[in-house]
């Protein structure tokens, strides 16, 4: 049920953010983070995902400042709905997208198709303007970012395994 709820809450949040491009999408994102952290008892994981949230937001800021993509909507540096999406997307990595863990080829393909496809959908729904080259670059970049995000979230486990193997000697 956890994975289904995670998927459903993310999809609702994505559509609310992209369709309405409203600062109110932050409220949905905060609710999703709260449900994830407290209702599903994933408080520690939520904090561990903070680097992915910040890196993703930084990446979209760079795209927004580039000549390739212009996000529409209210916000100071980037629209608030982009912030909301980067609050909720990382919460899917260990749950509804957990099937991608350890599968580099699938991470790359899903990054290109899923990540790139969401930008195409966002432009079609009026949340952004993008050049064709921009959409191609974003899709290609997602083929790298998604595996990188999984590498980031797997670091604590790798450190634990290394520490255990060193301690066992």
Backbone as JSON, one array per atom type, in Angstrom:
{
  "sequence": "XXXXXXXXXXXXXXXXXXXXXXXXXXXXXXXXXXXXXXXXXXXXXXXXXXXXXXXXXXXXXXXXXXXXXXXXXXXXXXXXXXXXXXXXXXXXXXXXXXXXXXXXXXXXXXXXXXXXXXXXXXXXXXXXXXXXXXXXXXXXXXXXXXXXXXXXXXXXXXXXXXXXXXXXX",
  "N": [[0.83, -1.21, 0.0], [2.0, 1.18, 0.68], [3.68, 1.87, -1.52], [1.79, 2.24, -3.54], [0.25, 4.35, -2.5], [2.27, 6.27, -2.36], [2.88, 6.6, -5.08], [0.38, 7.51, -6.03], [-0.01, 9.9, -4.52], [2.18, 11.38, -5.41], [1.6, 11.62, -8.19], [-0.82, 13.06, -8.13], [0.13, 15.4, -6.93], [2.01, 16.23, -8.89], [0.34, 16.8, -11.11], [-1.34, 18.8, -9.98], [0.57, 20.8, -9.44], [1.69, 21.33, -12.01], [-0.54, 21.85, -13.66], [-1.86, 24.03, -12.39], [0.14, 25.78, -11.56], [0.59, 27.16, -9.19], [1.35, 28.92, -6.14], [0.12, 27.53, -4.12], [0.68, 24.91, -4.54], [2.85, 24.31, -3.02], [1.75, 23.84, -0.54], [0.47, 21.37, -0.91], [2.78, 19.86, -1.41], [4.11, 20.05, 1.07], [2.23, 18.71, 2.63], [2.4, 16.16, 1.48], [5.09, 15.52, 2.09], [4.85, 15.5, 4.87], [2.99, 13.37, 5.26], [4.49, 11.31, 4.2], [6.71, 11.32, 5.93], [5.62, 11.02, 8.54], [3.11, 9.53, 8.63], [3.82, 7.26, 7.17], [6.05, 6.7, 8.53], [8.7, 7.52, 7.77], [10.66, 9.35, 8.58], [13.51, 9.68, 8.92], [14.47, 8.94, 6.39], [13.33, 10.95, 4.83], [14.86, 13.2, 5.5], [17.32, 12.29, 4.57], [16.96, 12.47, 1.87], [17.14, 15.1, 1.26], [19.53, 16.21, -0.02], [19.11, 15.35, -2.72], [16.77, 16.71, -3.31], [17.67, 19.4, -3.18], [19.74, 19.44, -5.1], [18.3, 18.76, -7.42], [16.53, 20.96, -7.56], [18.4, 22.96, -7.98], [19.38, 22.21, -10.48], [17.08, 22.6, -12.07], [16.85, 25.34, -11.74], [19.09, 26.21, -13.16], [18.32, 25.34, -15.73], [16.09, 26.99, -16.03], [17.27, 29.5, -16.12], [18.6, 29.3, -18.46], [18.63, 29.59, -22.11], [16.92, 27.65, -23.01], [14.7, 26.63, -21.56], [11.8, 27.94, -20.07], [10.21, 28.38, -17.16], [6.88, 28.86, -16.18], [4.79, 30.86, -14.04], [4.29, 31.91, -10.6], [6.91, 33.03, -8.44], [10.09, 33.46, -6.74], [12.93, 33.07, -7.6], [12.72, 30.7, -9.06], [9.62, 29.34, -10.21], [7.16, 28.62, -7.68], [5.9, 26.17, -7.93], [7.79, 24.51, -9.07], [9.57, 24.2, -7.0], [7.89, 22.82, -5.28], [7.59, 20.41, -6.75], [10.2, 19.41, -6.56], [10.29, 18.93, -3.91], [8.66, 16.73, -3.63], [9.26, 14.75, -5.62], [11.78, 13.32, -5.02], [10.88, 11.68, -2.96], [9.75, 9.53, -4.13], [11.71, 7.81, -4.97], [12.64, 5.69, -3.29], [10.36, 4.23, -3.04], [7.67, 4.19, -4.84], [9.22, 4.16, -7.11], [11.13, 2.31, -6.51], [11.72, -0.05, -7.81], [13.64, 0.55, -9.65], [16.07, 0.59, -8.4], [19.48, -0.28, -8.33], [19.52, -0.97, -11.0], [20.95, 0.07, -13.48], [20.75, 0.44, -16.32], [17.97, 0.54, -16.68], [17.43, 2.76, -15.08], [18.67, 4.8, -16.56], [17.19, 4.66, -19.0], [14.55, 5.1, -18.0], [14.96, 7.59, -16.89], [15.45, 9.15, -19.19], [13.07, 8.73, -20.71], [10.9, 8.96, -18.82], [11.61, 11.19, -17.15], [12.34, 13.11, -19.13], [9.96, 12.98, -20.59], [8.12, 14.07, -18.78], [8.79, 16.74, -18.81], [8.15, 17.41, -21.43], [5.38, 16.94, -21.28], [4.75, 18.87, -19.37], [5.27, 21.24, -20.81], [3.33, 21.0, -22.79], [1.06, 21.24, -21.26], [1.16, 23.85, -20.58], [2.84, 24.83, -18.57], [5.42, 25.55, -18.98], [7.75, 26.97, -21.3], [9.62, 25.7, -23.94], [12.44, 25.04, -26.01], [12.79, 22.88, -28.86], [15.37, 21.73, -28.88], [16.03, 22.18, -26.22], [14.24, 20.44, -24.89], [15.21, 17.99, -25.81], [17.8, 18.05, -24.72], [17.19, 18.14, -21.97], [15.87, 15.67, -21.61], [17.97, 13.92, -22.27], [19.79, 14.62, -20.26], [18.39, 13.81, -17.99], [18.73, 11.11, -18.2], [21.18, 10.82, -17.07], [20.93, 12.08, -14.58], [19.0, 10.64, -13.04], [20.25, 8.07, -12.45], [22.35, 9.2, -10.97], [20.98, 10.34, -8.81], [20.06, 8.0, -7.57], [22.52, 6.94, -6.86], [23.29, 8.83, -4.96], [21.32, 8.43, -2.92], [21.92, 5.87, -2.18], [24.33, 6.0, -0.92], [24.54, 6.15, 2.04], [24.0, 3.45, 2.74], [26.04, 2.1, 1.4], [28.27, 3.13, 2.79], [27.78, 2.04, 5.32], [28.04, -0.71, 4.76], [30.74, -0.77, 4.0], [31.97, 0.1, 6.37], [31.23, -2.01, 8.06], [32.55, -4.15, 6.81], [35.22, -3.37, 7.12], [35.38, -3.28, 9.87], [35.08, -5.95, 10.45], [37.45, -7.12, 10.03]],
  "CA": [[0.0, 0.0, 0.0], [2.91, 2.32, 0.77], [4.12, 2.22, -2.86], [0.63, 2.74, -4.28], [-0.05, 5.67, -1.95], [3.36, 7.15, -2.77], [2.66, 6.87, -6.5], [-0.83, 8.32, -6.19], [0.22, 11.23, -3.98], [3.09, 12.1, -6.32], [0.91, 11.97, -9.43], [-1.75, 14.16, -7.82], [0.96, 16.59, -6.72], [2.58, 16.67, -10.16], [-0.72, 17.43, -11.91], [-1.73, 20.06, -9.34], [1.64, 21.78, -9.63], [1.87, 21.67, -13.42], [-1.77, 22.44, -14.22], [-2.25, 25.31, -11.8], [1.33, 26.61, -11.39], [0.2, 28.02, -8.08], [2.09, 28.78, -4.89], [-0.58, 26.56, -3.28], [1.27, 23.59, -4.73], [3.75, 24.1, -1.88], [0.95, 23.27, 0.54], [0.35, 19.94, -1.24], [4.09, 19.25, -1.22], [4.33, 19.94, 2.52], [1.35, 17.64, 3.1], [2.98, 14.91, 1.0], [6.28, 15.28, 2.91], [4.36, 15.13, 6.2], [2.43, 12.02, 5.2], [5.63, 10.41, 3.98], [7.57, 11.27, 7.12], [4.96, 10.62, 9.78], [2.13, 8.47, 8.45], [4.53, 6.06, 6.74], [7.19, 6.58, 9.43], [9.94, 7.62, 7.0], [11.27, 10.63, 8.95], [14.95, 9.69, 8.64], [14.65, 8.91, 4.94], [12.97, 12.26, 4.29], [16.04, 14.05, 5.66], [18.39, 11.78, 3.71], [16.66, 12.85, 0.49], [17.33, 16.54, 1.11], [20.49, 16.54, -1.09], [18.48, 15.17, -4.04], [15.84, 17.84, -3.48], [18.43, 20.63, -3.44], [20.43, 19.3, -6.39], [17.28, 18.85, -8.46], [16.08, 22.34, -7.65], [19.51, 23.72, -8.59], [19.39, 21.85, -11.9], [15.97, 23.29, -12.74], [17.18, 26.77, -11.75], [20.0, 26.4, -14.3], [17.5, 25.26, -16.95], [15.23, 28.18, -16.08], [18.11, 30.64, -16.5], [19.15, 29.03, -19.8], [17.71, 29.97, -23.19], [16.21, 26.47, -23.48], [13.45, 26.37, -20.84], [11.27, 29.03, -19.25], [9.09, 27.94, -16.34], [5.87, 29.9, -15.98], [4.17, 30.83, -12.71], [4.82, 32.8, -9.58], [8.04, 32.57, -7.64], [11.16, 34.44, -6.64], [13.96, 32.72, -8.59], [11.99, 29.74, -9.89], [8.23, 29.26, -9.74], [6.97, 27.81, -6.47], [5.49, 24.81, -8.27], [9.02, 23.74, -9.31], [10.04, 23.87, -5.64], [6.99, 21.76, -4.8], [7.93, 19.15, -7.42], [11.46, 18.89, -6.03], [10.04, 18.44, -2.55], [7.95, 15.45, -3.64], [9.83, 13.72, -6.49], [12.73, 12.4, -4.37], [10.18, 10.75, -2.07], [9.34, 8.35, -4.91], [12.87, 6.99, -5.34], [12.71, 4.46, -2.47], [9.02, 3.66, -2.87], [7.02, 3.8, -6.09], [10.26, 3.92, -8.12], [12.16, 1.43, -5.93], [12.04, -1.1, -8.77], [14.79, 0.99, -10.44], [17.3, 0.48, -7.61], [20.46, -1.26, -8.78], [19.29, -1.3, -12.41], [21.48, 1.26, -14.15], [20.19, 0.61, -17.66], [16.58, 0.99, -16.54], [17.48, 4.13, -14.56], [18.98, 5.69, -17.69], [16.03, 4.69, -19.89], [13.42, 5.75, -17.35], [15.31, 9.0, -16.79], [15.25, 9.79, -20.5], [11.66, 8.69, -21.11], [10.02, 9.48, -17.77], [12.0, 12.56, -16.8], [12.16, 13.94, -20.32], [8.53, 13.01, -20.92], [7.38, 14.97, -17.88], [9.03, 18.11, -19.28], [7.32, 17.57, -22.62], [3.99, 17.07, -20.81], [4.64, 20.18, -18.71], [5.15, 22.29, -21.82], [2.03, 20.83, -23.46], [0.03, 21.69, -20.33], [1.3, 25.29, -20.4], [3.61, 25.2, -17.39], [6.75, 26.0, -19.39], [8.09, 27.09, -22.71], [10.91, 25.05, -24.16], [12.84, 24.82, -27.39], [12.96, 21.44, -29.13], [16.7, 21.33, -28.42], [15.96, 22.15, -24.76], [13.58, 19.2, -24.47], [16.14, 16.9, -26.09], [18.87, 18.14, -23.73], [16.65, 17.77, -20.66], [15.65, 14.21, -21.61], [19.29, 13.29, -22.21], [20.36, 14.88, -18.94], [17.69, 12.96, -17.02], [19.36, 9.8, -18.29], [22.33, 10.86, -16.15], [20.52, 12.52, -13.24], [18.31, 9.62, -12.26], [21.24, 7.2, -11.82], [23.09, 9.98, -9.97], [20.13, 10.44, -7.61], [20.11, 6.7, -6.89], [23.85, 6.84, -6.26], [23.27, 9.65, -3.74], [20.52, 7.84, -1.84], [22.52, 4.6, -1.78], [25.6, 6.25, -0.21], [24.57, 5.72, 3.45], [24.05, 1.99, 2.8], [27.4, 1.7, 1.01], [29.16, 3.46, 3.9], [27.53, 1.06, 6.37], [28.65, -1.96, 4.32], [32.19, -0.6, 4.06], [32.35, 0.13, 7.79], [31.08, -3.37, 8.6], [33.61, -5.02, 6.28], [36.47, -2.94, 7.72], [35.3, -3.68, 11.29], [35.12, -7.41, 10.57], [38.83, -7.6, 9.84]],
  "C": [[0.86, 1.26, 0.0], [3.32, 2.79, -0.62], [2.98, 2.81, -3.69], [0.27, 4.14, -3.8], [1.01, 6.68, -2.38], [3.17, 7.56, -4.23], [1.47, 7.82, -6.69], [-0.63, 9.75, -5.69], [1.17, 12.05, -4.87], [2.36, 12.53, -7.59], [-0.09, 13.11, -9.23], [-0.96, 15.46, -7.67], [1.54, 17.13, -8.01], [1.52, 17.4, -10.99], [-1.19, 18.75, -11.29], [-0.69, 21.14, -9.6], [1.71, 22.26, -11.08], [0.62, 22.35, -14.0], [-2.07, 23.83, -13.7], [-1.09, 26.28, -11.59], [1.14, 27.62, -10.26], [1.14, 27.84, -6.89], [1.41, 27.79, -3.93], [-0.04, 25.15, -3.46], [2.28, 23.27, -3.62], [3.01, 23.47, -0.71], [0.77, 21.76, 0.31], [1.67, 19.23, -0.99], [4.4, 19.07, 0.26], [3.47, 18.83, 3.11], [1.92, 16.28, 2.72], [4.22, 14.55, 1.84], [5.86, 14.84, 4.31], [3.79, 13.72, 6.24], [3.56, 11.01, 5.06], [6.43, 10.22, 5.27], [6.87, 10.65, 8.33], [3.97, 9.46, 9.61], [2.8, 7.15, 8.04], [5.81, 5.84, 7.53], [8.53, 6.57, 8.69], [10.65, 8.94, 7.31], [12.74, 10.7, 8.58], [15.21, 9.73, 7.14], [14.35, 10.27, 4.32], [14.15, 13.21, 4.38], [17.18, 13.6, 4.76], [18.19, 12.18, 2.24], [16.86, 14.34, 0.22], [18.38, 16.9, 0.05], [19.9, 16.39, -2.5], [17.52, 16.33, -4.32], [16.59, 19.11, -3.88], [19.17, 20.58, -4.78], [19.43, 19.43, -7.54], [16.77, 20.26, -8.66], [17.15, 23.21, -8.3], [19.58, 23.45, -10.1], [18.28, 22.59, -12.64], [16.17, 24.81, -12.73], [18.09, 27.06, -12.94], [19.23, 26.32, -15.61], [16.67, 26.52, -17.12], [16.02, 29.41, -16.53], [18.71, 30.49, -17.9], [18.18, 29.54, -20.87], [16.81, 28.82, -23.65], [14.84, 26.25, -22.84], [13.08, 27.59, -20.02], [10.06, 28.47, -18.49], [8.16, 29.12, -16.1], [5.29, 29.77, -14.58], [4.9, 31.75, -11.74], [5.97, 32.18, -8.81], [9.13, 33.62, -7.65], [12.24, 34.18, -7.7], [13.41, 31.69, -9.58], [10.55, 29.73, -9.38], [8.09, 28.3, -8.56], [6.56, 26.37, -6.8], [6.69, 23.93, -8.59], [9.6, 23.31, -7.96], [9.2, 22.72, -5.1], [7.34, 20.41, -5.44], [9.22, 18.56, -6.87], [11.36, 18.52, -4.56], [9.45, 17.03, -2.6], [8.61, 14.38, -4.51], [10.82, 12.79, -5.78], [12.07, 11.37, -3.45], [9.69, 9.51, -2.81], [10.48, 7.36, -5.12], [12.96, 5.67, -4.57], [11.37, 3.75, -2.35], [8.42, 3.29, -4.21], [8.03, 3.59, -7.23], [11.38, 3.02, -7.61], [12.57, 0.32, -6.88], [13.23, -0.73, -9.66], [16.12, 0.83, -9.71], [18.2, -0.62, -8.17], [20.34, -1.65, -10.24], [19.68, -0.09, -13.27], [20.86, 1.49, -15.52], [18.75, 1.11, -17.59], [16.52, 2.42, -15.98], [17.73, 5.13, -15.69], [17.77, 5.8, -18.62], [14.84, 5.4, -19.28], [13.7, 7.23, -17.14], [15.02, 9.73, -18.08], [13.76, 9.87, -20.83], [10.72, 9.32, -20.08], [10.33, 10.92, -17.41], [11.79, 13.5, -17.97], [10.7, 14.08, -20.71], [7.73, 13.95, -20.03], [7.61, 16.43, -18.27], [8.21, 18.39, -20.54], [5.86, 17.77, -22.21], [3.78, 18.43, -20.15], [4.52, 21.32, -19.71], [3.79, 22.21, -22.53], [0.88, 21.34, -22.58], [0.18, 23.17, -19.97], [2.09, 25.73, -19.18], [4.99, 25.75, -17.74], [6.78, 26.2, -20.89], [9.46, 26.47, -22.88], [11.17, 24.94, -25.66], [12.92, 23.31, -27.62], [14.33, 20.93, -28.66], [16.71, 21.25, -26.89], [15.33, 20.87, -24.25], [14.47, 17.98, -24.71], [17.28, 16.88, -25.06], [18.39, 17.71, -22.35], [16.45, 16.26, -20.57], [16.99, 13.47, -21.5], [19.91, 13.44, -20.83], [19.69, 14.02, -17.87], [18.21, 11.52, -17.06], [20.6, 9.7, -17.41], [21.89, 11.17, -14.72], [19.89, 11.41, -12.43], [19.29, 8.6, -11.67], [22.06, 7.93, -10.74], [22.27, 10.11, -8.68], [20.12, 9.12, -6.85], [21.47, 6.47, -6.24], [23.89, 7.63, -4.95], [22.51, 8.95, -2.62], [21.08, 6.5, -1.37], [23.8, 4.78, -0.97], [25.58, 5.83, 1.25], [24.67, 4.2, 3.6], [25.44, 1.49, 2.43], [28.39, 1.97, 2.12], [29.02, 2.43, 5.02], [28.18, -0.27, 6.01], [30.18, -1.89, 4.38], [32.67, -0.62, 5.5], [32.25, -1.26, 8.42], [32.19, -4.28, 8.11], [34.97, -4.64, 6.86], [36.52, -3.39, 9.18], [35.41, -5.18, 11.48], [36.53, -7.96, 10.46], [39.54, -7.7, 11.12]]
}
